[in-house]
Amino acid sequence: MDDAVLLAALLTSLAGQESVYSSWCRSSEADLASHVHDLAKAAEADWAGDVVKGATGPTTVEEIEAALRSVPQDTAVELMANLSADSLVFPGHARRDRAHAKRAAVKAASILGPRAEWFSNIDGSWGNGRSWEPVTRHTFDGVVAGRGGGFVVALLQVGED
């Protein structure tokens, strides 16, 4: 199977839950922050009625870029699996099969390759509490984005309590 077709299927699978979004493109030269910005705007549009009135958050590509920190590939894989399978809003509340999410995240990362660059707005390990720099106007959001192997990918979860 062609890597692009497989990557599209994997990301669709990871984002198979309400409030989880994914995107990808073929160019590793694409601006990663712009890619995340576009995904964040799509999520905000879908959830416009649920955002707290007056909520603020990043509105420019530069603000998104400032929120992203470099993470190792193994951390990116864990974060992708967690964003797909677990709720940011209600920690410990499983949203989908974690084993499936982990397999899909590992395979997606392998397509980008060992030299891929990975970024996230989430600091700290998933299980021990975490903090993040927002990339949307939502109360909760988490994103993982990577570039390598001729691709740029992003996975985003948003939520409100």
C-alpha angles and dihedrals in degrees: 000000000000113000092234093053092046093046091051091051093047094050092046088052093049090050093046093119132079111271095019115108133185137186139173140178135192101244122086085193091066115115104260095204091052089050091053091044091056091048092048091051091051090052092047091051092051093048099036093123093053100051115105110257110260093016114154133201142144115323102171135062089240091057091049091049090052090054095055122089128189114256131183117257094251090054090048091052092050092047092049091051091047094047089051098044107029136053120246089200098048108031113212092025106121114219098184144349107309095202091057092048091050093050092048092048092048091050093046090051091049090056090055088050138223094293094055118129116230130196137181140174090221121098123196133019120308098238099048100054122276143214130210144187108238122248094180139033091256123113089239129028138152130182138184120190133177142179130201143098090049094303142098118205136180136185120192134182121192129183150165130209 
